[in-house]
Amino acid sequence: MDSIITLDVSDLEPPQPMHTICQALTTLQRGQLLHVRHRREPVPLFAILTEQQFEYRHTEEGAGRHHIWIWHQGDEQAYNKLDEKQ
């Protein structure tokens, strides 16, 4: 099991990024961290993550380069991996 799953949706047109991310969330296990690369800030996704018991961190690395790190709520093992990557 890979502990960090990277998903680049920056070249996809809406609504494909949302569909691709939501599909990946259905297979995300505790202890895993999903790293999403996106060209914009996916604000609607953040509400979905909160509703579905996920936590996330969003960073912007300049125009058109967004990173979203997603893990299960309360999953300290995945959260610790995030701290190692940041």
C-alpha positions in Angstrom: 0.0 0.0 0.0 1.4 3.4 -1.0 1.2 5.8 1.8 1.1 8.9 -0.4 -1.1 8.9 -3.5 -0.4 11.7 -6.0 -3.2 12.8 -8.3 -2.6 15.5 -10.9 -5.9 17.0 -12.2 -4.4 20.2 -13.4 -5.0 19.4 -17.1 -8.6 18.2 -16.7 -11.6 20.3 -17.6 -14.5 20.7 -15.1 -16.2 18.6 -13.8 -13.5 15.9 -14.3 -11.2 17.1 -11.5 -14.0 16.8 -8.9 -15.1 13.4 -10.2 -11.5 12.1 -10.3 -10.7 13.4 -6.7 -14.0 12.0 -5.3 -13.3 8.6 -6.9 -9.8 8.5 -5.4 -11.4 9.3 -2.0 -13.5 6.1 -2.1 -10.3 4.0 -2.1 -8.3 6.2 0.3 -7.4 4.1 3.4 -6.4 5.2 6.9 -2.7 5.9 7.0 -2.8 7.1 3.4 -2.4 10.7 2.2 -3.9 12.0 -1.0 -1.8 14.7 -2.7 -3.8 16.6 -5.4 -2.2 18.9 -7.9 -4.7 21.4 -9.3 -4.6 24.5 -11.4 -7.2 26.3 -9.3 -8.5 26.4 -5.7 -11.3 23.8 -5.6 -13.5 25.6 -3.1 -16.6 23.3 -3.6 -14.3 20.3 -2.9 -13.5 21.6 0.6 -17.2 21.5 1.7 -17.5 17.9 0.4 -14.3 16.9 2.3 -15.6 18.3 5.6 -19.0 16.5 5.1 -17.4 13.2 4.4 -15.1 13.2 7.4 -11.8 14.2 5.7 -9.3 16.8 6.7 -7.2 18.8 4.2 -4.5 21.3 3.8 -4.4 23.7 0.8 -1.3 25.6 -0.4 -0.8 27.7 -3.4 2.6 27.8 -5.2 1.9 30.7 -7.5 -0.7 31.2 -10.1 -2.2 28.0 -11.3 -0.3 25.7 -9.0 -2.4 24.5 -6.1 -1.7 21.5 -3.8 -4.4 19.9 -1.7 -3.4 17.2 0.9 -6.3 15.1 2.0 -6.5 12.5 4.8 -9.2 10.8 7.0 -10.3 12.9 9.9 -8.3 12.0 13.0 -5.8 9.9 11.1 -2.6 10.9 12.9 -0.4 8.5 10.8 -1.4 10.2 7.6 -1.2 13.7 9.2 2.4 12.9 10.3 3.3 12.1 6.7 2.0 15.5 5.7 4.3 17.1 8.2 7.3 15.2 6.8 6.4 16.4 3.3 6.0 20.1 4.2 
